[in-house]
């Protein structure tokens, strides 16, 4: 057994950082560190026409409070996975460069809709990201051949170029955690969305679940988990 099995990490897909109410709730959560969890914000860069100045101010604030992550939606706020002729890898390369041009250097990545393919994995390795797009579970709403990566736990993915990409898969959504809290097995990486924080029922569920999770698993930051996973098993991804 790896020594990270007794731990839990929490990350958030920050999809609506320009919505004042959503942002305020999320910023409070980052400051608060519920049940001792440092939440990793995977933040979606602004799409065409979105307010870059406000976005940058909020992303810099997030980076002060937690290890910053990069989330991508290939079609704006409501279209997570790439559709049509979109070059998924080139899109992420442009975003990663734009972030760095503006002094932001997220170390962690999570693709929208859990989209991951070989060329995208190469881009992520190029920028030195630790990736959290893999999942330990299968999404029933995705087609059998939809590009994604399922892994049993943290893994070092060997890429065709020879590069290596560390994957820290998500294990639970909030709903899955609620259903599985009493039968947890191994490392927990729970994810939620920033907009869930302005839904009173979901926000309450998050706080209760993290408190109970804290009784069963010790909090790690995503960076601490990455360090512990440095010797994780090898894996591959279809190119
Ligand atoms: Zn998303």
Boltz pocket constraint, residues with backbone or C-beta under 6 A from the ligand:
constraints:
  - pocket:
      binder: B
      contacts: [[A, 13], [A, 15], [A, 71], [A, 72], [A, 73], [A, 80], [A, 111], [A, 112], [A, 113]]
      max_distance: 6.0
